[in-house]
Amino acid sequence: MEKEKLQKGINDLNKIRLSEEERALILSKVLAGGSPVWTVSPWVVFMKTHLVALTSLFVLCLGGYVAVASEKALPGEVFYGVKVNITEPARDLIKIMPEEKIDWQEEKAKRRIEEAKLLVAEDKIDEKKKEEINNLFEKHKDEFKKVSEKEIETEEKKRPEKSDDAEKGVIIENKNNEKKRDKLDDDSDDKEEKEKEEDAWKTRKEELQKRLDERLKKLEESKNKVLEKKKDRAEKIDR
Amino acid sequence: MKEIEIKNHFENVYKSFSDEIFRFILLRVGSREDALDILQEVFFKFWQTLGKGEAILKEKAFLFKVARNKVIDWYKKKKPASLESFFGEDGEEMEVVIPDEESYVKINLSSEASWVLGMLSEIPPLHAEMIKMRFVENMTPAEIAELLSISGNAASLRINRALAVFRAKLGIDLENG
């Protein structure tokens, strides 16, 4: 009885399959990853090499005045929408390296703080503008976290994996089709080395995360300090 | 190989092995969504390797090896406490994932299939892993040896030991029906 149950159980496990939709989806995602001979999207290459031409074209199309004016715009002003919805997102696209992306997200958050400072100085800040600045700030913070996580992941992937050595055991390499088998080295010194490397990576990862968290914390504190100022001033007037 | 030939070859291999690789991954990570992500990574690696012009002698072995390593990496990131290193009786080290039973609830298995996995969780993870590979994934001892980068003799030794433990613990002889 139990043997039959066991056999049925094993047969049922053997029947686990992808659905047709899942099969097609995974295939399309893998192939959409690009031709295997490319490592960088050609669109990104085009953008980078034609950046000057594209920017000039953008300026021509929108009119030089609009583009320049939008950069100075504050919440509530006509061209502020162009600034946060067009020119800044356009600059999102041309940042390629994770470090560039992180710096740019930080820069955008700082811009929001600067805008808040100016509004407070001119006594133009109200709840609506505060909310707008806060919402945008939160968005930049989220993006900052996302790209930070991506950078840590990238750093982790750069580490030599055990998998690379093991997989060489089943790949024929070099043009002459000579079999090349790499045996896993099970020497105890190697194990110690690997443990040291693992510890070093953990420390590095923690430091990286700590630095990124500190940057984010500083931004948050600056923003709160600026937006609190109006409140403080109002309280002083009321007393 | 021209690009179109690579693509056709890739699609044929994908069609042949995607179910097996998916099953292998799913029974170790316990989440269909995560298993699909890992499956995509496995085949993307295969796709990239083909693109580099490297000839792969044993494609099935390559795919299983990549899948196994991706599962281990997944555990290192998400559930490091459920990843253990074991030393087989042959002295070779092997990393074994220890899926928790709750994960299997999410995969929607038949009661018999769940029962089998439950039984396997009652024997040491190293032996459970050998039985899964031999009887669920239907790998030959030679294929298991290739996957774990151990000798054929070591693989046979581990399988026999796993069967003996399973028999002693649960009173069922897997090999003789």
Boltz contact constraints between the chains, C-beta under 6 A:
constraints:
  - contact:
      token1: [A, 5]
      token2: [B, 112]
      max_distance: 6.0
  - contact:
      token1: [A, 6]
      token2: [B, 172]
      max_distance: 6.0
  - contact:
      token1: [A, 8]
      token2: [B, 112]
      max_distance: 6.0
  - contact:
      token1: [A, 9]
      token2: [B, 112]
      max_distance: 6.0
  - contact:
      token1: [A, 9]
      token2: [B, 113]
      max_distance: 6.0
  - contact:
      token1: [A, 9]
      token2: [B, 115]
      max_distance: 6.0
  - contact:
      token1: [A, 9]
      token2: [B, 116]
      max_distance: 6.0
  - contact:
      token1: [A, 10]
      token2: [B, 116]
      max_distance: 6.0
  - contact:
      token1: [A, 10]
      token2: [B, 135]
      max_distance: 6.0
  - contact:
      token1: [A, 12]
      token2: [B, 110]
      max_distance: 6.0
  - contact:
      token1: [A, 12]
      token2: [B, 112]
      max_distance: 6.0
  - contact:
      token1: [A, 12]
      token2: [B, 113]
      max_distance: 6.0
  - contact:
      token1: [A, 13]
      token2: [B, 113]
      max_distance: 6.0
  - contact:
      token1: [A, 13]
      token2: [B, 136]
      max_distance: 6.0
  - contact:
      token1: [A, 16]
      token2: [B, 23]
      max_distance: 6.0
  - contact:
      token1: [A, 17]
      token2: [B, 19]
      max_distance: 6.0
  - contact:
      token1: [A, 18]
      token2: [B, 18]
      max_distance: 6.0
  - contact:
      token1: [A, 18]
      token2: [B, 19]
      max_distance: 6.0
  - contact:
      token1: [A, 18]
      token2: [B, 22]
      max_distance: 6.0
  - contact:
      token1: [A, 26]
      token2: [B, 39]
      max_distance: 6.0
  - contact:
      token1: [A, 26]
      token2: [B, 40]
      max_distance: 6.0
  - contact:
      token1: [A, 27]
      token2: [B, 14]
      max_distance: 6.0
  - contact:
      token1: [A, 29]
      token2: [B, 40]
      max_distance: 6.0
  - contact:
      token1: [A, 30]
      token2: [B, 43]
      max_distance: 6.0
  - contact:
      token1: [A, 30]
      token2: [B, 44]
      max_distance: 6.0
  - contact:
      token1: [A, 30]
      token2: [B, 47]
      max_distance: 6.0
  - contact:
      token1: [A, 33]
      token2: [B, 44]
      max_distance: 6.0
  - contact:
      token1: [A, 36]
      token2: [B, 47]
      max_distance: 6.0
  - contact:
      token1: [A, 36]
      token2: [B, 48]
      max_distance: 6.0
  - contact:
      token1: [A, 36]
      token2: [B, 50]
      max_distance: 6.0
  - contact:
      token1: [A, 36]
      token2: [B, 51]
      max_distance: 6.0
  - contact:
      token1: [A, 37]
      token2: [B, 51]
      max_distance: 6.0
  - contact:
      token1: [A, 163]
      token2: [B, 69]
      max_distance: 6.0
  - contact:
      token1: [A, 166]
      token2: [B, 65]
      max_distance: 6.0
  - contact:
      token1: [A, 166]
      token2: [B, 149]
      max_distance: 6.0
  - contact:
      token1: [A, 167]
      token2: [B, 65]
      max_distance: 6.0
  - contact:
      token1: [A, 169]
      token2: [B, 149]
      max_distance: 6.0
  - contact:
      token1: [A, 170]
      token2: [B, 57]
      max_distance: 6.0
  - contact:
      token1: [A, 170]
      token2: [B, 58]
      max_distance: 6.0
  - contact:
      token1: [A, 170]
      token2: [B, 61]
      max_distance: 6.0
  - contact:
      token1: [A, 170]
      token2: [B, 62]
      max_distance: 6.0
  - contact:
      token1: [A, 171]
      token2: [B, 54]
      max_distance: 6.0
  - contact:
      token1: [A, 171]
      token2: [B, 56]
      max_distance: 6.0
  - contact:
      token1: [A, 172]
      token2: [B, 55]
      max_distance: 6.0
  - contact:
      token1: [A, 172]
      token2: [B, 57]
      max_distance: 6.0
  - contact:
      token1: [A, 184]
      token2: [B, 149]
      max_distance: 6.0
